[in-house]
Amino acid sequence: MAVRIVRWGALLGLGVVWWWAVLRLALAPGAGVLEGAVAAGGWGLSLLPVHCVPKTSAARAVEVAGAVRGLGGEGVGAGPTRASPHRRSGG
């Protein structure tokens, strides 16, 4: 329980610091490099959960997605495709 409280406190504190930097950049005429670095760093960190996934978790997610689509859990490319049978005019 204590770890959870510390984690939420740290997240709340970092969120407050990020918002302070963003608002200071937007509203204060004397905002500088520190505020810009904090704002850009916080924005960059917000992208990490989308792109940083352990390889084992990603492989398992592909297997689960294949099973949900009716591919029998064999992975990508193991079942019927939804490609159009019609040829394109340039091909």
N, C-alpha and C positions, 0 to 999 in steps of 0.2 A: 504494500500500500504506500509506503514511504517513497519507493522508487517512482511510482506513478505520479505522486504529488510533485516530486522534484522535476520529473520530465515535463509535466504540464506547466510548472512554474518557469522552467527554462524556455519552453516554447512561447509562453506568454511574454516573457521578458524580451526575447529576440524579436517577437512580433512588434512590440512597442518600440523598440529601437529602430526597426525597419520603417515603421510608419513615421517616426520622428524624422528620419533622414529624408523620406519621400516628401513629407509636408514642408520640411525646411528647404528642400530644393525647389519646390513649387512656389513657396510664399516668401521666403527670406531673400533679400537681395545679396547678402553676404555669404551664402552657402558655398562650400568649397569642395575640395577633393574628398575629404572624409565622408561627407554625406553622399556624394556620388558613388564612392566605393561601397558603402553599406547598402545603398539602394540597389546597385547593380549586382552585388554579391547575393543579396536576398532573392532577387528575381532569378538569378542563375541557379540558386539552390532549389527553387521551386520546380525547376525542370527535371531535376535528378530522379525523383521517383518514377517518372515516366520512362526514362531511358536506361536506368541502371537496375537491371534485374539479374539475379544469379542465374547462371546457365542451367542449373538443374530445375529451377522454378520455371524458366522459359520453356524448357523441353516438356515438362509436365503439363504446362498450359496448352501447348500445341496438341498433346495427346488427348487431353480432355476436350478441347475444341473439336478435334476430329471425331471423337466418340459422340459428341452432341449432334454433330452434323450427319451422323449415320455412316461414318467411315470405319467403324469398328475399332477405333482407338489406334489405328496403325499409323497415323500421322498425316502430314500434308501430301496430297497427290495420290492417295491410295484409293480414292473412290471416283465416282462420276463427276465430271466438271460441269460448270455452267457456262462454258464458252459457247458463243454463237456459231452455228454451223454455216452461216452465210459468210462468204468471202467479202473482203472490203474491196472497193473499187481500185485502190492503188496496189493491191497485193497480188 
